[in-house]
């Protein structure tokens, strides 16, 4: 039997899951994360820690950096890469996404279309990373986890997220169409 | 009944959708537009838009992570 025609293969691995399935799973895992680690789900804060560990690996020190000056941040950095729940979760996202794309046999290394695309991607990445740090979170830590914690800041974040997306899509059409 | 190809390989959302919208507007009724994409979310939003507009849509998976969205302009 051809596995590509198997309805379970299609539903589980080939076709995108319905949004509602994703929403329910994200909520369940959010509760699980909070219960297991004591913190709500976050992604981009972990990436800043990865940056600090890489910097320490090449002989740098972030001890004097204001961003890492809190006791909690110092403790996370001292505990190390392999004992950080956020690190494990981020690695899980990468491995899981890779597994999913392989199972759907949709893996492809995409060609770069233009220098303009490269510049926009780098600039966009830097702006998102910087914005996520001065906003105390990304759309996971500040928006999803914020709202899930009944925090007003999550809703304020949502408002400006829409404003940013509006401006961003106008710029996109202006420069890429 | 002409056939047009729209190369959107390497383009991320929402560029394939905006390009397809623009291109389809230039076509005559009955013409076929083949949108070539390798971004899985465009494989969702391009057909969704075209079907909502009342056009005939077919999706071909031509290779790993590559699709052709075939749109027949209906009106």
gemmi code that builds the backbone of each chain (N, CA, C; Angstrom):
import gemmi

chains = {
    "A": [
        ("UNK", (0.832, -1.210, 0.000), (0.000, 0.000, 0.000), (0.865, 1.257, 0.000)),
        ("UNK", (0.456, 2.205, -0.757), (1.209, 3.449, -0.867), (0.948, 4.321, 0.362)),
        ("UNK", (2.037, 4.591, 1.106), (1.861, 5.352, 2.352), (1.349, 6.768, 2.086)),
        ("UNK", (1.659, 7.290, 0.895), (1.221, 8.665, 0.585), (-0.292, 8.783, 0.523)),
        ("UNK", (-0.948, 7.637, 0.307), (-2.409, 7.684, 0.211), (-3.084, 7.302, 1.524)),
        ("UNK", (-2.266, 6.851, 2.490), (-2.802, 6.471, 3.798), (-3.407, 7.691, 4.498)),
        ("UNK", (-4.640, 7.537, 5.003), (-5.320, 8.727, 5.529), (-4.704, 9.204, 6.843)),
        ("UNK", (-4.108, 8.256, 7.618), (-3.467, 8.669, 8.867), (-2.171, 9.410, 8.578)),
        ("UNK", (-1.430, 8.911, 7.585), (-0.209, 9.620, 7.186), (-0.547, 11.037, 6.753)),
        ("UNK", (-1.583, 11.162, 5.948), (-1.981, 12.495, 5.452), (-2.384, 13.420, 6.596)),
        ("UNK", (-3.234, 12.901, 7.497), (-3.752, 13.747, 8.569), (-2.655, 14.136, 9.570)),
        ("UNK", (-1.739, 13.168, 9.860), (-0.736, 13.437, 10.893), (0.489, 14.154, 10.362)),
        ("UNK", (0.957, 13.772, 9.184), (2.263, 14.243, 8.739), (2.240, 15.114, 7.490)),
        ("UNK", (1.306, 14.855, 6.568), (1.378, 15.531, 5.279), (0.674, 16.888, 5.287)),
        ("UNK", (-0.588, 16.867, 5.687), (-1.358, 18.105, 5.649), (-1.099, 18.924, 6.917)),
        ("UNK", (-1.210, 20.247, 6.764), (-1.066, 21.120, 7.930), (-2.210, 20.835, 8.902)),
        ("UNK", (-1.889, 20.824, 10.194), (-2.939, 20.615, 11.184), (-3.856, 21.825, 11.226)),
        ("UNK", (-5.127, 21.601, 11.562), (-6.037, 22.743, 11.668), (-5.583, 23.719, 12.764)),
        ("UNK", (-5.916, 24.984, 12.586), (-5.505, 26.006, 13.565), (-5.987, 25.656, 14.969)),
        ("UNK", (-7.212, 25.109, 15.053), (-7.797, 24.834, 16.362), (-6.989, 23.759, 17.105)),
        ("UNK", (-6.487, 22.766, 16.360), (-5.628, 21.733, 16.966), (-4.369, 22.370, 17.539)),
        ("UNK", (-3.791, 23.247, 16.753), (-2.589, 23.949, 17.203), (-2.860, 24.782, 18.438)),
        ("UNK", (-3.986, 25.479, 18.449), (-4.321, 26.351, 19.577), (-4.493, 25.541, 20.859)),
        ("UNK", (-5.188, 24.426, 20.751), (-5.421, 23.591, 21.935), (-4.093, 23.020, 22.452)),
        ("UNK", (-3.261, 22.535, 21.519), (-1.976, 21.958, 21.928), (-1.069, 23.012, 22.566)),
        ("UNK", (-1.044, 24.218, 21.971), (-0.214, 25.283, 22.536), (-0.660, 25.607, 23.956)),
        ("UNK", (-1.974, 25.621, 24.189), (-2.496, 25.926, 25.516), (-2.118, 24.835, 26.514)),
        ("UNK", (-2.274, 23.588, 26.089), (-1.931, 22.463, 26.978), (-0.450, 22.505, 27.336)),
        ("UNK", (0.408, 22.721, 26.312), (1.846, 22.748, 26.576), (2.244, 23.970, 27.406)),
        ("UNK", (1.505, 25.061, 27.257), (1.780, 26.254, 28.067), (1.558, 25.940, 29.545)),
        ("UNK", (0.456, 25.262, 29.849), (0.155, 24.875, 31.230), (1.242, 23.926, 31.744)),
        ("UNK", (1.603, 22.978, 30.902), (2.626, 21.997, 31.255), (3.965, 22.690, 31.550)),
        ("UNK", (4.317, 23.646, 30.676), (5.579, 24.383, 30.840), (5.596, 25.155, 32.152)),
        ("UNK", (4.504, 25.843, 32.445), (4.416, 26.639, 33.672), (4.531, 25.736, 34.900)),
        ("UNK", (3.842, 24.597, 34.843), (3.863, 23.680, 35.982), (5.244, 23.046, 36.165)),
        ("UNK", (5.885, 22.701, 35.063), (7.142, 21.956, 35.150), (8.340, 22.846, 35.439)),
        ("UNK", (8.362, 24.082, 34.887), (9.562, 24.914, 35.012), (9.347, 26.151, 35.877)),
        ("UNK", (8.094, 26.441, 36.231), (7.830, 27.615, 37.049), (7.769, 28.911, 36.267)),
        ("UNK", (8.043, 28.852, 34.971), (7.967, 30.044, 34.119), (7.088, 29.761, 32.914)),
        ("UNK", (6.379, 30.794, 32.434), (5.639, 30.574, 31.191), (6.600, 30.430, 30.011)),
        ("UNK", (6.042, 29.989, 28.898), (6.835, 29.733, 27.698), (7.461, 31.026, 27.159)),
        ("UNK", (8.715, 30.939, 26.770), (9.410, 32.057, 26.125), (10.411, 31.503, 25.146)),
        ("UNK", (10.708, 32.264, 24.104), (11.640, 31.793, 23.078), (12.846, 32.719, 22.940)),
        ("UNK", (12.578, 34.010, 22.765), (13.660, 34.911, 22.369), (14.613, 35.236, 23.522)),
        ("UNK", (14.118, 35.189, 24.765), (15.000, 35.406, 25.906), (16.090, 34.352, 25.958)),
        ("UNK", (15.708, 33.125, 25.597), (16.662, 32.011, 25.560), (17.749, 32.288, 24.525)),
        ("UNK", (17.320, 32.878, 23.389), (18.295, 33.165, 22.323), (19.337, 34.173, 22.796)),
        ("UNK", (18.905, 35.133, 23.646), (19.860, 36.095, 24.207), (20.870, 35.361, 25.086)),
        ("UNK", (20.379, 34.368, 25.857), (21.298, 33.573, 26.679), (22.269, 32.780, 25.811)),
        ("UNK", (21.779, 32.255, 24.705), (22.664, 31.527, 23.767), (23.781, 32.462, 23.305)),
        ("UNK", (23.395, 33.698, 23.018), (24.375, 34.702, 22.603), (25.434, 34.905, 23.677)),
        ("UNK", (24.952, 34.984, 24.934), (25.889, 35.189, 26.052), (26.836, 33.997, 26.184)),
        ("UNK", (26.302, 32.785, 26.043), (27.148, 31.587, 26.166), (28.172, 31.528, 25.038)),
        ("UNK", (27.761, 31.880, 23.843), (28.705, 31.892, 22.717), (29.810, 32.913, 22.986)),
        ("UNK", (29.384, 34.077, 23.505), (30.344, 35.147, 23.804), (31.338, 34.683, 24.868)),
        ("UNK", (30.831, 33.957, 25.897), (31.712, 33.439, 26.953), (32.649, 32.368, 26.409)),
        ("UNK", (32.148, 31.603, 25.446), (32.931, 30.540, 24.821), (34.176, 31.099, 24.130)),
        ("UNK", (34.050, 32.299, 23.576), (35.201, 32.892, 22.884), (35.949, 33.855, 23.810)),
        ("UNK", (35.705, 33.721, 25.116), (36.501, 34.477, 26.083), (35.875, 35.767, 26.588)),
        ("UNK", (34.667, 36.088, 26.129), (34.015, 37.314, 26.573), (33.338, 37.133, 27.919)),
        ("UNK", (32.889, 38.247, 28.487), (32.158, 38.182, 29.746), (30.984, 39.160, 29.728)),
        ("UNK", (29.835, 38.684, 30.170), (28.653, 39.568, 30.175), (28.274, 39.961, 31.611)),
        ("UNK", (29.179, 39.672, 32.557), (28.901, 39.950, 33.977), (28.501, 41.394, 34.230)),
        ("UNK", (29.079, 42.290, 33.470), (28.833, 43.712, 33.718), (27.696, 44.263, 32.857)),
        ("UNK", (27.122, 43.424, 32.000), (26.059, 43.912, 31.120), (24.775, 44.083, 31.922)),
        ("UNK", (24.139, 45.223, 31.741), (22.924, 45.508, 32.499), (21.873, 44.435, 32.263)),
        ("UNK", (21.747, 43.994, 31.014), (20.694, 43.032, 30.664), (20.820, 41.737, 31.472)),
        ("UNK", (22.067, 41.312, 31.731), (22.279, 40.045, 32.436), (22.572, 40.254, 33.919)),
        ("UNK", (22.319, 41.482, 34.452), (22.761, 41.797, 35.806), (21.872, 41.210, 36.896)),
        ("UNK", (20.629, 40.809, 36.545), (19.748, 40.287, 37.596), (20.255, 38.938, 38.104)),
        ("UNK", (19.858, 38.621, 39.331), (20.288, 37.357, 39.933), (19.804, 36.167, 39.098)),
        ("UNK", (18.552, 36.273, 38.648), (17.963, 35.193, 37.863), (18.737, 34.931, 36.583)),
        ("UNK", (19.096, 36.023, 35.894), (19.841, 35.888, 34.635), (21.203, 35.272, 34.889)),
        ("UNK", (21.870, 35.727, 35.977), (23.199, 35.183, 36.314), (23.108, 33.690, 36.637)),
        ("UNK", (22.043, 33.321, 37.369), (21.876, 31.924, 37.752), (21.683, 31.045, 36.513)),
        ("UNK", (20.828, 31.535, 35.582), (20.605, 30.779, 34.343), (21.910, 30.580, 33.585)),
        ("UNK", (22.702, 31.650, 33.476), (23.957, 31.558, 32.733), (24.933, 30.604, 33.418)),
        ("UNK", (24.938, 30.632, 34.770), (25.854, 29.750, 35.505), (25.433, 28.281, 35.406)),
        ("UNK", (24.103, 28.073, 35.405), (23.610, 26.693, 35.326), (24.044, 26.033, 34.023)),
        ("UNK", (24.071, 26.822, 32.965), (24.639, 26.321, 31.716), (23.612, 25.878, 30.685)),
        ("UNK", (24.108, 25.798, 29.470), (23.322, 25.504, 28.276), (22.480, 24.235, 28.424)),
        ("UNK", (23.099, 23.153, 28.892), (22.426, 21.855, 28.856), (21.441, 21.635, 29.999)),
        ("UNK", (21.440, 22.547, 30.982), (20.498, 22.381, 32.100), (19.420, 23.456, 32.081)),
        ("UNK", (19.348, 24.206, 30.997), (18.368, 25.282, 30.899), (17.104, 24.770, 30.188)),
        ("UNK", (15.963, 24.804, 30.892), (14.723, 24.291, 30.266), (14.385, 25.011, 28.959)),
        ("UNK", (14.599, 26.331, 28.928), (14.298, 27.106, 27.724), (15.136, 26.666, 26.543)),
        ("UNK", (16.416, 26.338, 26.827), (17.313, 25.858, 25.772), (16.807, 24.540, 25.201)),
        ("UNK", (16.427, 23.633, 26.111), (15.919, 22.333, 25.658), (14.669, 22.517, 24.791)),
        ("UNK", (13.813, 23.457, 25.205), (12.574, 23.698, 24.476), (12.858, 24.269, 23.088)),
        ("UNK", (13.784, 25.240, 23.029), (14.122, 25.817, 21.722), (14.750, 24.775, 20.791)),
        ("UNK", (15.630, 23.935, 21.367), (16.220, 22.863, 20.557), (15.122, 21.916, 20.085)),
        ("UNK", (14.155, 21.664, 20.978), (13.023, 20.813, 20.627), (12.221, 21.371, 19.466)),
        ("UNK", (12.057, 22.687, 19.451), (11.322, 23.329, 18.357), (12.048, 23.092, 17.031)),
        ("UNK", (13.379, 23.270, 17.067), (14.169, 23.125, 15.833), (14.140, 21.672, 15.352)),
        ("UNK", (14.405, 20.741, 16.284), (14.411, 19.320, 15.930), (13.014, 18.888, 15.471)),
        ("UNK", (11.981, 19.347, 16.193), (10.607, 18.987, 15.855), (10.188, 19.509, 14.491)),
        ("UNK", (10.574, 20.745, 14.187), (10.228, 21.322, 12.885), (10.918, 20.549, 11.768)),
        ("UNK", (12.177, 20.164, 12.025), (12.937, 19.391, 11.042), (12.281, 18.024, 10.814)),
        ("UNK", (11.905, 17.386, 11.923), (11.218, 16.086, 11.847), (9.919, 16.217, 11.041)),
        ("UNK", (9.150, 17.263, 11.331), (7.857, 17.450, 10.665), (8.019, 17.636, 9.160)),
        ("UNK", (9.033, 18.438, 8.781), (9.204, 18.725, 7.352), (9.729, 17.484, 6.618)),
        ("UNK", (10.541, 16.684, 7.318), (11.018, 15.438, 6.706), (9.878, 14.440, 6.539)),
        ("UNK", (9.032, 14.321, 7.567), (7.914, 13.384, 7.501), (6.954, 13.738, 6.372)),
        ("UNK", (6.799, 15.038, 6.131), (5.911, 15.478, 5.051), (6.631, 15.449, 3.703)),
        ("UNK", (7.892, 15.062, 3.701), (8.828, 15.159, 2.573), (8.688, 16.492, 1.833)),
        ("UNK", (8.875, 17.539, 2.631), (8.830, 18.893, 2.063), (10.107, 19.663, 2.333)),
        ("UNK", (11.180, 18.918, 2.678), (12.425, 19.627, 2.982), (13.066, 20.161, 1.708)),
        ("UNK", (13.477, 21.411, 1.774), (14.117, 22.011, 0.615), (15.021, 23.141, 1.079)),
        ("UNK", (16.223, 23.193, 0.550), (17.080, 24.344, 0.819), (16.770, 25.390, -0.227)),
        ("UNK", (16.237, 26.510, 0.231), (15.753, 27.508, -0.724), (16.871, 28.409, -1.212)),
        ("UNK", (16.768, 28.753, -2.478), (17.756, 29.651, -3.059), (17.489, 31.079, -2.623)),
        ("UNK", (18.575, 31.828, -2.480), (18.408, 33.251, -2.205), (18.033, 33.931, -3.504)),
        ("UNK", (17.029, 34.774, -3.422), (16.507, 35.360, -4.655), (17.308, 36.591, -5.067)),
        ("UNK", (17.649, 37.396, -4.101), (18.366, 38.625, -4.437), (19.117, 39.137, -3.212)),
        ("UNK", (20.047, 40.039, -3.441), (20.789, 40.674, -2.356), (19.818, 41.441, -1.461)),
        ("UNK", (18.810, 42.005, -2.099), (17.809, 42.771, -1.374), (17.085, 41.895, -0.329)),
        ("UNK", (16.819, 40.654, -0.734), (16.167, 39.706, 0.171), (17.075, 39.389, 1.370)),
        ("UNK", (18.374, 39.226, 1.099), (19.337, 38.926, 2.160), (19.395, 40.075, 3.157)),
        ("UNK", (19.501, 41.294, 2.621), (19.594, 42.471, 3.485), (18.329, 42.620, 4.322)),
        ("UNK", (17.175, 42.434, 3.680), (15.906, 42.568, 4.393), (15.789, 41.519, 5.499)),
        ("UNK", (16.246, 40.295, 5.217), (16.151, 39.227, 6.215), (17.049, 39.524, 7.413)),
        ("UNK", (18.296, 39.961, 7.132), (19.233, 40.274, 8.218), (18.727, 41.454, 9.053)),
        ("UNK", (18.275, 42.486, 8.340), (17.774, 43.689, 9.015), (16.541, 43.347, 9.846)),
        ("UNK", (15.647, 42.559, 9.248), (14.428, 42.156, 9.947), (14.743, 41.331, 11.181)),
        ("UNK", (15.698, 40.420, 11.062), (16.091, 39.586, 12.194), (16.662, 40.416, 13.332)),
        ("UNK", (17.537, 41.362, 12.974), (18.138, 42.226, 13.992), (17.071, 43.067, 14.693)),
        ("UNK", (16.166, 43.649, 13.910), (15.121, 44.491, 14.487), (14.193, 43.677, 15.394)),
        ("UNK", (13.846, 42.457, 14.938), (12.970, 41.613, 15.746), (13.651, 41.227, 17.050)),
        ("UNK", (14.932, 40.824, 16.955), (15.665, 40.419, 18.149), (15.813, 41.570, 19.119)),
        ("UNK", (16.191, 42.723, 18.595), (16.366, 43.900, 19.453), (15.031, 44.317, 20.065)),
        ("UNK", (14.002, 44.354, 19.240), (12.673, 44.737, 19.719), (12.160, 43.783, 20.781)),
        ("UNK", (12.424, 42.490, 20.578), (11.944, 41.502, 21.549), (12.627, 41.683, 22.892)),
        ("UNK", (13.899, 42.112, 22.871), (14.601, 42.296, 24.152), (14.157, 43.568, 24.861)),
        ("UNK", (14.012, 44.689, 24.138), (13.584, 45.906, 24.836), (12.086, 45.858, 25.135)),
        ("UNK", (11.355, 44.958, 24.485), (9.937, 44.787, 24.796), (9.709, 43.705, 25.839)),
        ("UNK", (10.783, 43.183, 26.419), (10.722, 42.100, 27.412), (9.978, 40.876, 26.894)),
        ("UNK", (10.176, 40.555, 25.634), (9.594, 39.312, 25.126), (9.213, 39.424, 23.671)),
        ("UNK", (9.010, 38.264, 23.064), (8.590, 38.226, 21.663), (7.098, 37.916, 21.620)),
        ("UNK", (6.614, 37.458, 20.485), (5.179, 37.163, 20.425), (4.816, 35.909, 21.226)),
        ("UNK", (5.815, 35.169, 21.682), (5.519, 34.067, 22.603), (5.572, 34.570, 24.050)),
        ("UNK", (6.761, 34.997, 24.481), (6.945, 35.373, 25.885), (6.079, 36.544, 26.317)),
        ("UNK", (5.998, 37.582, 25.462), (5.269, 38.791, 25.856), (3.793, 38.721, 25.478)),
        ("UNK", (3.502, 38.168, 24.300), (2.098, 38.153, 23.834), (1.343, 36.935, 24.363)),
        ("UNK", (1.744, 35.764, 23.916), (1.014, 34.538, 24.264), (1.065, 34.257, 25.766)),
        ("UNK", (2.286, 34.283, 26.324), (2.414, 34.007, 27.755), (1.871, 35.162, 28.587)),
        ("UNK", (2.012, 36.390, 28.068), (1.496, 37.564, 28.781), (-0.013, 37.492, 28.932)),
        ("UNK", (-0.692, 37.256, 27.826), (-2.152, 37.184, 27.852), (-2.610, 35.968, 28.676)),
        ("UNK", (-1.884, 34.855, 28.534), (-2.247, 33.652, 29.289), (-2.074, 33.867, 30.791)),
        ("UNK", (-1.227, 34.836, 31.183), (-1.021, 35.126, 32.604), (-1.931, 36.247, 33.088)),
        ("UNK", (-2.924, 36.596, 32.297), (-3.851, 37.695, 32.622), (-3.127, 39.020, 32.813)),
        ("UNK", (-2.068, 39.217, 32.042), (-1.305, 40.446, 32.162), (-1.774, 41.442, 31.106)),
        ("UNK", (-1.974, 42.702, 31.529), (-2.404, 43.744, 30.588), (-1.338, 43.967, 29.513)),
        ("UNK", (-0.065, 43.768, 29.908), (1.029, 44.038, 28.969), (0.912, 43.193, 27.700)),
        ("UNK", (0.357, 41.989, 27.825), (0.176, 41.143, 26.652), (-0.757, 41.791, 25.635)),
        ("UNK", (-1.804, 42.418, 26.118), (-2.765, 43.077, 25.224), (-2.180, 44.340, 24.611)),
        ("UNK", (-1.403, 45.076, 25.415), (-0.723, 46.263, 24.870), (0.233, 45.819, 23.767)),
        ("UNK", (0.937, 44.725, 24.031), (1.865, 44.160, 23.047), (1.109, 43.828, 21.755)),
        ("UNK", (-0.071, 43.210, 21.891), (-0.867, 42.811, 20.724), (-1.226, 44.015, 19.860)),
        ("UNK", (-1.617, 45.107, 20.530), (-2.004, 46.331, 19.838), (-0.862, 46.833, 18.950)),
        ("UNK", (0.342, 46.878, 19.546), (1.482, 47.398, 18.799), (2.021, 46.380, 17.795)),
        ("UNK", (1.751, 45.102, 18.072), (2.105, 44.054, 17.110), (1.346, 44.279, 15.799)),
        ("UNK", (0.052, 44.586, 15.928), (-0.756, 44.842, 14.735), (-0.286, 46.108, 14.016)),
        ("UNK", (0.032, 47.140, 14.797), (0.529, 48.382, 14.193), (1.822, 48.104, 13.426)),
        ("UNK", (2.720, 47.332, 14.043), (3.994, 46.998, 13.406), (3.794, 46.147, 12.158)),
        ("UNK", (2.875, 45.190, 12.235), (2.613, 44.326, 11.087), (2.039, 45.139, 9.926)),
        ("UNK", (1.201, 46.125, 10.248), (0.610, 46.974, 9.211), (1.704, 47.754, 8.481)),
        ("UNK", (2.557, 48.411, 9.253), (3.651, 49.186, 8.658), (4.587, 48.254, 7.888)),
        ("UNK", (4.885, 47.098, 8.489), (5.787, 46.139, 7.863), (5.278, 45.641, 6.525)),
        ("UNK", (3.983, 45.350, 6.457), (3.456, 44.826, 5.186), (3.421, 45.910, 4.117)),
        ("UNK", (3.197, 47.169, 4.531), (3.260, 48.274, 3.558), (4.677, 48.398, 2.994)),
        ("UNK", (5.679, 48.305, 3.885), (7.075, 48.394, 3.446), (7.425, 47.233, 2.524)),
        ("UNK", (6.918, 46.053, 2.872), (7.176, 44.849, 2.089), (6.691, 45.020, 0.653)),
        ("UNK", (5.458, 45.489, 0.520), (4.876, 45.683, -0.813), (5.647, 46.766, -1.579)),
        ("UNK", (6.077, 47.797, -0.843), (6.792, 48.901, -1.474), (8.149, 48.451, -2.016)),
        ("UNK", (8.864, 47.619, -1.250), (10.230, 47.270, -1.635), (10.359, 45.951, -2.388)),
        ("UNK", (9.322, 45.103, -2.335), (9.480, 43.779, -2.938), (8.498, 43.481, -4.063)),
        ("UNK", (7.682, 44.434, -4.437), (6.715, 44.138, -5.491), (7.119, 44.807, -6.796)),
    ],
    "B": [
        ("UNK", (-7.475, 31.516, -24.368), (-7.128, 30.619, -23.248), (-5.621, 30.496, -23.147)),
        ("UNK", (-4.997, 31.508, -22.670), (-3.541, 31.474, -22.549), (-3.121, 30.934, -21.188)),
        ("UNK", (-1.868, 30.474, -21.127), (-1.346, 29.947, -19.880), (-0.151, 30.782, -19.446)),
        ("UNK", (-0.155, 31.213, -18.204), (0.925, 32.058, -17.705), (1.587, 31.407, -16.504)),
        ("UNK", (2.918, 31.567, -16.422), (3.622, 31.062, -15.241), (4.117, 32.230, -14.410)),
        ("UNK", (3.993, 32.072, -13.091), (4.440, 33.122, -12.177), (5.454, 32.499, -11.224)),
        ("UNK", (6.723, 32.891, -11.385), (7.791, 32.300, -10.579), (7.872, 32.987, -9.221)),
        ("UNK", (7.452, 32.280, -8.180), (7.541, 32.815, -6.819), (8.464, 31.962, -5.953)),
        ("UNK", (9.383, 31.211, -6.601), (10.324, 30.388, -5.851), (11.213, 31.271, -4.986)),
        ("UNK", (11.396, 30.859, -3.759), (12.272, 31.619, -2.859), (11.614, 32.845, -2.249)),
        ("UNK", (10.352, 33.058, -2.569), (9.650, 34.213, -2.001), (8.835, 33.759, -0.794)),
        ("UNK", (8.889, 34.561, 0.259), (8.144, 34.222, 1.468), (6.815, 34.968, 1.492)),
        ("UNK", (5.924, 34.504, 2.326), (4.615, 35.145, 2.486), (4.784, 36.594, 2.941)),
        ("UNK", (3.953, 37.495, 2.515), (2.803, 37.282, 1.630), (3.080, 37.624, 0.163)),
        ("UNK", (4.359, 37.630, -0.227), (4.698, 38.089, -1.586), (4.048, 37.232, -2.680)),
        ("UNK", (4.089, 35.887, -2.583), (3.423, 35.099, -3.637), (1.943, 35.453, -3.799)),
        ("UNK", (1.259, 35.685, -2.687), (-0.161, 36.025, -2.739), (-0.388, 37.370, -3.425)),
        ("UNK", (0.391, 38.371, -3.041), (0.225, 39.706, -3.634), (0.546, 39.665, -5.128)),
        ("UNK", (1.614, 38.922, -5.483), (1.990, 38.800, -6.894), (0.896, 38.093, -7.702)),
        ("UNK", (0.339, 37.029, -7.112), (-0.711, 36.273, -7.806), (-1.954, 37.139, -8.006)),
        ("UNK", (-2.302, 37.902, -6.997), (-3.455, 38.813, -7.099), (-3.277, 39.784, -8.259)),
        ("UNK", (-2.078, 40.390, -8.308), (-1.789, 41.377, -9.353), (-1.829, 40.754, -10.743)),
        ("UNK", (-1.176, 39.575, -10.847), (-1.059, 38.930, -12.151), (-2.433, 38.479, -12.662)),
        ("UNK", (-3.224, 37.895, -11.753), (-4.520, 37.366, -12.174), (-5.438, 38.488, -12.663)),
        ("UNK", (-5.272, 39.676, -12.088), (-6.101, 40.812, -12.499), (-5.846, 41.193, -13.957)),
        ("UNK", (-4.591, 40.915, -14.447), (-4.237, 41.269, -15.829), (-4.755, 40.256, -16.847)),
        ("UNK", (-5.107, 39.049, -16.354), (-5.470, 37.966, -17.269), (-6.912, 38.076, -17.769)),
        ("UNK", (-7.199, 37.372, -18.869), (-8.571, 37.297, -19.382), (-9.287, 36.114, -18.746)),
        ("UNK", (-10.605, 36.181, -18.769), (-11.408, 35.075, -18.249), (-11.100, 33.809, -19.051)),
        ("UNK", (-10.884, 32.686, -18.348), (-10.544, 31.440, -19.021), (-9.056, 31.169, -19.054)),
        ("UNK", (-8.252, 32.189, -18.829), (-6.795, 32.005, -18.801), (-6.380, 31.200, -17.566)),
        ("UNK", (-5.215, 30.577, -17.698), (-4.684, 29.778, -16.591), (-3.443, 30.459, -16.026)),
        ("UNK", (-3.382, 30.578, -14.725), (-2.191, 31.123, -14.064), (-1.571, 30.019, -13.204)),
        ("UNK", (-0.286, 29.740, -13.475), (0.413, 28.726, -12.678), (1.394, 29.430, -11.754)),
        ("UNK", (1.097, 29.403, -10.463), (1.965, 30.056, -9.484), (2.913, 29.016, -8.906)),
        ("UNK", (4.222, 29.219, -9.129), (5.226, 28.274, -8.629), (5.746, 28.762, -7.281)),
        ("UNK", (5.579, 27.930, -6.251), (5.965, 28.349, -4.911), (6.774, 27.262, -4.197)),
        ("UNK", (7.602, 27.700, -3.230), (8.273, 26.719, -2.368), (8.170, 27.152, -0.905)),
        ("UNK", (7.095, 27.848, -0.595), (6.858, 28.330, 0.766), (5.524, 27.737, 1.197)),
        ("UNK", (5.560, 26.859, 2.206), (4.359, 26.062, 2.487), (3.152, 26.909, 2.883)),
        ("UNK", (3.362, 28.091, 3.476), (2.184, 28.870, 3.871), (1.524, 29.512, 2.653)),
        ("UNK", (2.298, 29.729, 1.576), (1.693, 30.238, 0.341), (0.832, 29.158, -0.314)),
        ("UNK", (1.187, 27.890, -0.029), (0.407, 26.770, -0.546), (-0.972, 26.750, 0.109)),
        ("UNK", (-1.086, 27.411, 1.258), (-2.387, 27.522, 1.929), (-3.112, 28.799, 1.505)),
        ("UNK", (-2.418, 29.949, 1.588), (-3.155, 31.212, 1.411), (-3.445, 31.571, -0.045)),
        ("UNK", (-2.598, 31.122, -0.994), (-2.899, 31.416, -2.399), (-4.168, 30.670, -2.867)),
        ("UNK", (-4.249, 29.330, -2.659), (-5.496, 28.641, -3.038), (-6.722, 29.148, -2.271)),
        ("UNK", (-6.539, 29.465, -0.989), (-7.658, 29.955, -0.172), (-8.249, 31.222, -0.767)),
        ("UNK", (-7.358, 32.152, -1.124), (-7.794, 33.416, -1.716), (-8.493, 33.178, -3.054)),
        ("UNK", (-7.857, 32.345, -3.913), (-8.394, 32.145, -5.265), (-9.771, 31.461, -5.225)),
        ("UNK", (-9.925, 30.501, -4.313), (-11.218, 29.813, -4.198), (-12.280, 30.757, -3.676)),
        ("UNK", (-11.904, 31.610, -2.741), (-12.860, 32.566, -2.179), (-13.337, 33.546, -3.255)),
        ("UNK", (-12.419, 33.833, -4.188), (-12.770, 34.733, -5.285), (-13.591, 34.021, -6.357)),
        ("UNK", (-13.744, 32.713, -6.212), (-14.585, 31.964, -7.145), (-13.872, 31.404, -8.359)),
        ("UNK", (-12.527, 31.273, -8.283), (-11.795, 30.684, -9.402), (-11.580, 29.188, -9.151)),
        ("UNK", (-11.269, 28.463, -10.247), (-10.941, 27.042, -10.107), (-9.480, 26.890, -9.714)),
        ("UNK", (-9.242, 26.065, -8.714), (-7.874, 25.934, -8.199), (-7.473, 24.471, -8.073)),
        ("UNK", (-6.242, 24.172, -8.512), (-5.668, 22.856, -8.269), (-4.253, 23.017, -7.756)),
        ("UNK", (-3.859, 22.155, -6.826), (-2.491, 22.222, -6.297), (-1.729, 20.977, -6.722)),
        ("UNK", (-0.554, 21.187, -7.351), (0.315, 20.078, -7.726), (1.567, 20.135, -6.870)),
        ("UNK", (1.903, 19.012, -6.230), (3.185, 18.961, -5.532), (4.197, 18.461, -6.539)),
        ("UNK", (5.032, 19.356, -7.058), (5.912, 18.968, -8.159), (7.219, 18.360, -7.688)),
        ("UNK", (7.653, 18.716, -6.462), (8.888, 18.168, -5.908), (8.826, 18.342, -4.396)),
        ("UNK", (9.867, 17.859, -3.676), (9.907, 18.056, -2.230), (9.856, 19.555, -1.915)),
        ("UNK", (8.785, 19.983, -1.269), (8.688, 21.386, -0.873), (8.474, 22.357, -2.020)),
        ("UNK", (8.002, 21.844, -3.170), (7.702, 22.740, -4.298), (6.305, 22.445, -4.823)),
        ("UNK", (5.555, 23.514, -5.031), (4.193, 23.336, -5.510), (3.890, 24.249, -6.687)),
        ("UNK", (2.905, 23.806, -7.476), (2.333, 24.676, -8.500), (0.852, 24.845, -8.183)),
        ("UNK", (0.445, 26.078, -7.977), (-0.964, 26.354, -7.758), (-1.546, 26.788, -9.107)),
        ("UNK", (-2.436, 25.959, -9.642), (-2.997, 26.224, -10.966), (-4.361, 26.895, -10.798)),
        ("UNK", (-4.443, 28.126, -11.256), (-5.673, 28.894, -11.089), (-6.307, 29.174, -12.446)),
        ("UNK", (-7.553, 28.779, -12.611), (-8.290, 29.126, -13.828), (-9.175, 30.325, -13.529)),
        ("UNK", (-8.946, 31.411, -14.257), (-9.717, 32.636, -14.005), (-11.151, 32.456, -14.484)),
        ("UNK", (-12.101, 32.588, -13.582), (-13.492, 32.271, -13.887), (-14.342, 33.499, -14.200)),
        ("UNK", (-13.892, 34.660, -13.788), (-14.732, 35.845, -14.034), (-13.888, 37.098, -14.099)),
    ],
}
model = gemmi.Model(1)
for chain_id, residues in chains.items():
    chain = gemmi.Chain(chain_id)
    for i, (resn, *xyz) in enumerate(residues, 1):
        res = gemmi.Residue()
        res.name, res.seqid = resn, gemmi.SeqId(i, " ")
        for name, pos in zip(("N", "CA", "C"), xyz):
            atom = gemmi.Atom()
            atom.name, atom.element = name, gemmi.Element(name[0])
            atom.pos, atom.b_iso = gemmi.Position(*pos), 0.0
            res.add_atom(atom)
        chain.add_residue(res)
    model.add_chain(chain)
structure = gemmi.Structure()
structure.add_model(model)
structure.setup_entities()
